[in-house]
Amino acid sequence: MSSEHWPGIDFFILMLTRCRVSTLSIIKLTVIGLSILSGLSACQTGSFSSSANPLSKAAEPLQQEDSDPVAVSETPLLTPTPQEMSESTPQPTEGKAEMITITIVFDNYPYKERMQTAWRFSAFVTYKDQNVLFDTGGSGLTLLENMSEMNINPAEVQNVVLSHKHNDHTAGLQALLSAGADPKIYLLPSFSSSFKKQFSQQAEVIEVVPGLLIAERISTLGEIQGSPPEQALVIDTPRGLVVITGCAHPGVVKIVLAAKRQFKEEIYLEMGGFHLGSSSSYQVKQIIKEIQRIGVVHVAPCHCTGDQAISQFREAFGENFISVGAGAVIEIES
């Protein structure tokens, strides 16, 4: 480590070499100096307390094709060093709180190296021995590759919830089933009869109603009218609700309000696609004000939110902003 990166070290060396101090004083100064350097090093690498923020990772945008295009800025967002998952799934220990884990399996923003990115979205939620795959992305092959990278076995997927009918959220479903998955499939009543018929021949298909429990602590908000209609996943945590939106076509504010009213709890985290890529800076600013007024603590926008909107959310929420992308993992104590 060179002194040009740590200006304070020159002063520290000067004190040792030019001052007449006792051996005990030198030892004390050395300990103090090492503590200072350790603190500075932690700041430089972006260390933080996970209790203050469940995850912090900036993502670099990529241009992708989709039915919901979004403008991508030429200036990449800041990208701190990603936090890697362990190779094996940790088992809960006695006396340790169970964790609700949310893994972004598919997104157009990168997070973890070796994860494939494209204009798609999928998130894998686990709690205890239960799990839910929320959306399946738009490519079966890439979905399976990313699941393998994150040590998720397709055959162990118990539930699939499809946010809405667009291909970038549903097209990976067939590949998942062909890979050995036998989940319950939760979709909107407004899905086409042909879609329902196709997959009801391969798995149990369930049309959702508001507040339907998918797994312990994990529910659907039910069909929210929009263009197209959409459902969001709602996770009940001791800190408040976590709301995951695929694209938020009906409006992210509308969805957050619906979750708060339906479940009668505060919103701890709103994450996923916010569908603001074509919104003006002023429109995004008003939406942010409304989300803050509602009392949302953390936001983690990705997918179709748009670079400009993501930047505005980052500025408005500060340390409560959580950057996510393909391979990001959020853990919340249950």
C-alpha positions as CSV (number, residue, x, y, z in Angstrom):
1,M,0.0,0.0,0.0
2,S,1.6,3.3,-1.1
3,S,1.5,6.4,1.0
4,E,0.0,8.4,-1.9
5,H,-3.3,6.5,-1.3
6,W,-3.1,7.1,2.4
7,P,-1.9,10.7,3.1
8,G,-2.1,10.2,6.9
9,I,0.6,7.5,6.9
10,D,3.3,10.1,6.2
11,F,2.4,12.0,9.3
12,F,2.3,8.7,11.3
13,I,5.9,7.8,10.1
14,L,7.1,11.3,10.9
15,M,5.9,11.0,14.4
16,L,7.7,7.7,14.9
17,T,11.0,8.8,13.4
18,R,11.4,12.4,14.6
19,C,9.7,12.4,18.0
20,R,11.4,11.1,21.1
21,V,8.9,8.7,22.5
22,S,9.1,5.7,24.7
23,T,8.8,2.1,23.4
24,L,5.3,1.9,25.0
25,S,4.2,5.1,23.3
26,I,5.5,3.7,19.9
27,I,3.4,0.5,20.5
28,K,0.3,2.6,21.3
29,L,0.8,4.8,18.2
30,T,1.3,1.7,16.0
31,V,-2.0,0.3,17.3
32,I,-3.8,3.6,16.7
33,G,-2.3,3.9,13.2
34,L,-3.3,0.4,12.2
35,S,-6.8,1.0,13.4
36,I,-7.0,4.2,11.4
37,L,-5.7,2.4,8.3
38,S,-8.2,-0.4,8.8
39,G,-11.1,2.1,9.0
40,L,-10.0,3.9,5.9
41,S,-9.6,0.6,4.0
42,A,-13.2,-0.4,4.9
43,C,-14.5,2.9,3.7
44,Q,-12.6,2.6,0.4
45,T,-14.0,-0.8,-0.4
46,G,-17.5,0.2,0.4
47,S,-18.0,-1.8,3.6
48,F,-21.2,-1.3,5.4
49,S,-23.4,-2.9,8.1
50,S,-26.0,-5.3,6.7
51,S,-28.3,-4.3,9.5
52,A,-28.6,-0.8,8.1
53,N,-29.3,-2.0,4.5
54,P,-29.9,-5.6,3.5
55,L,-27.9,-5.3,0.3
56,S,-26.1,-2.5,-1.6
57,K,-24.9,-3.1,-5.2
58,A,-25.0,-0.7,-8.2
59,A,-25.7,-2.2,-11.6
60,E,-24.5,-1.3,-15.0
61,P,-27.3,-1.0,-17.6
62,L,-27.4,-3.0,-20.8
63,Q,-29.5,-2.3,-23.9
64,Q,-31.9,-5.1,-24.6
65,E,-34.8,-5.8,-26.9
66,D,-38.3,-6.2,-25.5
67,S,-41.9,-5.2,-25.8
68,D,-41.2,-2.7,-23.1
69,P,-38.1,-0.8,-24.4
70,V,-36.3,1.7,-22.1
71,A,-33.7,4.2,-23.0
72,V,-30.2,3.4,-21.7
73,S,-27.8,6.2,-20.8
74,E,-24.3,6.1,-22.1
75,T,-22.9,6.8,-18.7
76,P,-22.6,3.5,-16.7
77,L,-23.8,3.5,-13.1
78,L,-21.3,2.9,-10.3
79,T,-20.5,-0.8,-9.8
80,P,-19.1,-1.7,-6.4
81,T,-17.5,-5.2,-5.9
82,P,-20.3,-7.8,-5.9
83,Q,-21.0,-10.0,-2.9
84,E,-20.7,-13.6,-4.0
85,M,-23.0,-16.4,-2.9
86,S,-21.4,-19.4,-1.2
87,E,-21.2,-22.6,-3.2
88,S,-23.4,-24.5,-0.9
89,T,-26.7,-23.4,0.7
90,P,-26.1,-22.6,4.4
91,Q,-28.3,-24.6,6.8
92,P,-30.0,-22.8,9.6
93,T,-28.4,-23.3,13.0
94,E,-30.2,-23.6,16.3
95,G,-31.1,-20.3,17.8
96,K,-30.4,-18.4,14.5
97,A,-33.3,-16.6,12.9
98,E,-34.7,-18.0,9.6
99,M,-33.9,-15.8,6.6
100,I,-36.2,-14.8,3.8
101,T,-33.9,-14.8,0.7
102,I,-34.6,-13.1,-2.6
103,T,-32.4,-13.9,-5.5
104,I,-32.6,-12.0,-8.8
105,V,-32.2,-14.8,-11.3
106,F,-32.8,-12.9,-14.5
107,D,-32.5,-9.2,-15.2
108,N,-31.1,-6.8,-17.8
109,Y,-28.9,-5.2,-15.2
110,P,-25.8,-7.2,-14.2
111,Y,-24.7,-7.9,-10.6
112,K,-22.8,-11.2,-10.3
113,E,-20.1,-12.3,-12.7
114,R,-21.0,-15.1,-15.1
115,M,-24.7,-14.3,-14.9
116,Q,-26.4,-13.9,-18.3
117,T,-28.3,-10.6,-18.7
118,A,-31.1,-9.8,-21.1
119,W,-34.3,-7.7,-21.1
120,R,-36.1,-10.2,-18.8
121,F,-37.0,-10.6,-15.1
122,S,-37.2,-13.4,-12.6
123,A,-36.7,-13.6,-8.9
124,F,-36.4,-16.7,-6.6
125,V,-37.8,-16.3,-3.1
126,T,-37.1,-18.9,-0.3
127,Y,-38.2,-19.2,3.3
128,K,-37.5,-22.2,5.4
129,D,-38.2,-25.2,3.1
130,Q,-40.6,-23.4,0.8
131,N,-39.8,-21.4,-2.4
132,V,-41.5,-19.3,-5.1
133,L,-40.1,-18.4,-8.6
134,F,-41.6,-15.0,-9.5
135,D,-41.6,-14.8,-13.3
136,T,-39.5,-17.0,-15.5
137,G,-37.7,-14.5,-17.8
138,G,-37.9,-14.6,-21.6
139,S,-35.4,-17.3,-22.4
140,G,-35.6,-20.8,-21.0
141,L,-32.0,-21.6,-21.8
142,T,-30.7,-18.5,-20.0
143,L,-33.1,-19.0,-17.1
144,L,-31.7,-22.5,-16.5
145,E,-28.1,-21.3,-16.9
146,N,-28.6,-18.5,-14.4
147,M,-30.3,-20.9,-12.0
148,S,-27.4,-23.2,-12.2
149,E,-25.0,-20.4,-11.5
150,M,-27.0,-19.5,-8.4
151,N,-27.2,-23.2,-7.3
152,I,-31.0,-23.4,-7.8
153,N,-32.2,-26.8,-8.9
154,P,-35.2,-26.5,-11.3
155,A,-36.6,-29.7,-10.0
156,E,-37.0,-28.2,-6.6
157,V,-39.0,-25.2,-7.6
158,Q,-42.4,-25.6,-5.8
159,N,-44.3,-22.6,-7.0
160,V,-44.3,-20.3,-10.0
161,V,-46.0,-16.9,-9.9
162,L,-46.3,-15.0,-13.3
163,S,-46.7,-11.3,-12.8
164,H,-48.3,-10.6,-16.2
165,K,-48.6,-12.0,-19.7
166,H,-45.6,-10.5,-21.5
167,N,-43.1,-12.9,-22.9
168,D,-40.1,-11.4,-21.0
169,H,-41.8,-12.7,-17.8
170,T,-43.4,-16.0,-19.0
171,A,-41.3,-17.5,-21.9
172,G,-38.9,-19.4,-19.6
173,L,-41.8,-21.5,-18.1
174,Q,-41.7,-24.3,-20.6
175,A,-38.0,-24.9,-20.3
176,L,-38.4,-24.9,-16.5
177,L,-41.0,-27.6,-16.7
178,S,-39.0,-29.6,-19.2
179,A,-36.0,-29.5,-16.8
180,G,-38.0,-31.4,-14.2
181,A,-39.9,-28.8,-12.3
182,D,-43.4,-29.7,-11.2
183,P,-44.7,-26.5,-9.5
184,K,-48.0,-25.0,-8.9
185,I,-48.4,-22.2,-11.4
186,Y,-50.2,-19.1,-10.2
187,L,-51.4,-16.7,-12.9
188,L,-54.0,-14.0,-13.5
189,P,-57.6,-14.9,-14.4
190,S,-57.1,-12.6,-17.5
191,F,-54.4,-14.8,-19.0
192,S,-55.5,-16.3,-22.3
193,S,-57.4,-19.6,-22.3
194,S,-54.8,-21.1,-24.7
195,F,-52.0,-20.3,-22.2
196,K,-54.0,-21.8,-19.3
197,K,-54.8,-24.9,-21.3
198,Q,-51.2,-25.4,-22.5
199,F,-49.7,-25.4,-19.0
200,S,-52.6,-27.0,-17.1
201,Q,-51.7,-30.2,-19.1
202,Q,-48.3,-30.1,-17.5
203,A,-48.8,-28.7,-14.0
204,E,-51.4,-27.5,-11.6
205,V,-52.6,-24.0,-12.7
206,I,-54.3,-21.8,-10.2
207,E,-56.0,-18.5,-10.9
208,V,-55.1,-16.0,-8.2
209,V,-57.4,-13.9,-6.0
210,P,-56.3,-11.0,-3.8
211,G,-54.3,-12.1,-0.7
212,L,-53.9,-15.7,-1.8
213,L,-51.2,-17.4,0.2
214,I,-48.6,-19.0,-2.0
215,A,-46.2,-20.2,0.7
216,E,-45.5,-19.3,4.3
217,R,-45.2,-15.5,4.5
218,I,-45.5,-15.2,0.7
219,S,-48.7,-14.1,-0.9
220,T,-50.0,-12.5,-4.1
221,L,-51.6,-9.1,-4.3
222,G,-54.1,-10.5,-6.8
223,E,-54.9,-9.1,-10.2
224,I,-54.4,-5.3,-10.3
225,Q,-56.1,-3.7,-13.3
226,G,-53.8,-2.0,-15.8
227,S,-52.5,-2.3,-19.4
228,P,-51.9,-5.2,-19.0
229,P,-53.3,-6.3,-15.7
230,E,-50.6,-7.5,-13.2
231,Q,-50.0,-9.2,-9.9
232,A,-47.2,-8.5,-7.4
233,L,-45.6,-10.8,-4.9
234,V,-46.0,-9.7,-1.2
235,I,-43.7,-11.1,1.5
236,D,-44.5,-10.5,5.2
237,T,-41.4,-9.8,7.2
238,P,-41.0,-8.5,10.8
239,R,-39.7,-5.3,9.3
240,G,-42.7,-4.8,7.1
241,L,-43.9,-5.9,3.7
242,V,-41.6,-6.6,0.8
243,V,-43.4,-6.0,-2.5
244,I,-41.9,-7.4,-5.7
245,T,-43.2,-6.1,-9.0
246,G,-42.5,-7.6,-12.4
247,C,-43.1,-4.4,-14.4
248,A,-45.7,-2.4,-12.4
249,H,-47.8,-1.7,-15.5
250,P,-50.8,-0.6,-13.4
251,G,-48.4,1.9,-11.7
252,V,-45.9,1.4,-8.9
253,V,-47.7,3.8,-6.6
254,K,-51.0,2.0,-7.2
255,I,-49.5,-1.3,-6.4
256,V,-47.7,-0.2,-3.2
257,L,-50.9,1.5,-1.9
258,A,-52.9,-1.7,-2.7
259,A,-50.4,-3.8,-0.7
260,K,-50.4,-1.5,2.3
261,R,-54.2,-1.4,2.4
262,Q,-54.8,-5.0,1.7
263,F,-52.2,-6.4,4.2
264,K,-52.5,-3.4,6.7
265,E,-48.8,-3.2,7.2
266,E,-46.0,-0.7,6.3
267,I,-43.9,-1.3,3.2
268,Y,-40.3,-2.2,4.1
269,L,-39.0,-2.8,0.5
270,E,-40.4,-2.2,-2.9
271,M,-38.3,-3.9,-5.6
272,G,-38.4,-5.0,-9.3
273,G,-39.5,-3.3,-12.4
274,F,-41.2,0.1,-11.9
275,H,-41.9,0.8,-15.6
276,L,-40.7,4.4,-15.7
277,G,-38.3,4.2,-18.7
278,S,-40.4,6.6,-20.7
279,S,-41.4,8.9,-17.8
280,S,-40.0,12.4,-17.6
281,S,-37.8,13.5,-14.7
282,Y,-40.6,15.5,-13.3
283,Q,-43.0,12.6,-13.4
284,V,-40.5,10.3,-11.7
285,K,-39.9,13.0,-9.0
286,Q,-43.6,13.1,-8.3
287,I,-43.8,9.3,-8.1
288,I,-40.8,9.2,-5.7
289,K,-42.5,11.8,-3.4
290,E,-45.7,9.7,-3.3
291,I,-43.8,6.5,-2.5
292,Q,-41.9,8.3,0.3
293,R,-45.2,9.7,1.5
294,I,-46.7,6.2,1.7
295,G,-43.7,5.3,3.9
296,V,-41.7,2.9,1.8
297,V,-38.3,2.4,3.6
298,H,-36.2,0.8,0.9
299,V,-36.4,0.7,-2.9
300,A,-34.6,-1.7,-5.3
301,P,-35.6,-0.8,-8.8
302,C,-34.4,-2.7,-11.8
303,H,-35.6,-4.2,-15.2
304,C,-37.9,-1.7,-16.9
305,T,-37.5,1.2,-14.4
306,G,-35.0,3.1,-16.6
307,D,-31.6,4.5,-15.9
308,Q,-32.8,8.1,-15.3
309,A,-35.5,6.9,-12.9
310,I,-33.0,4.6,-11.1
311,S,-30.6,7.5,-10.6
312,Q,-33.4,9.7,-9.2
313,F,-34.5,7.0,-6.8
314,R,-30.8,6.5,-5.7
315,E,-30.5,10.2,-5.0
316,A,-33.8,10.5,-3.2
317,F,-33.4,7.4,-1.0
318,G,-29.7,7.6,-0.3
319,E,-28.5,4.8,1.9
320,N,-32.0,3.2,1.7
321,F,-31.6,2.7,-2.0
322,I,-30.6,-0.9,-2.9
323,S,-29.1,-1.5,-6.3
324,V,-29.8,-5.0,-7.8
325,G,-29.3,-7.0,-10.9
326,A,-28.9,-10.5,-12.2
327,G,-27.3,-12.5,-9.3
328,A,-28.1,-10.1,-6.5
329,V,-29.2,-11.7,-3.2
330,I,-31.2,-9.9,-0.5
331,E,-31.6,-11.6,2.9
332,I,-34.1,-10.4,5.5
333,E,-34.5,-11.9,9.0
334,S,-37.9,-13.5,9.4
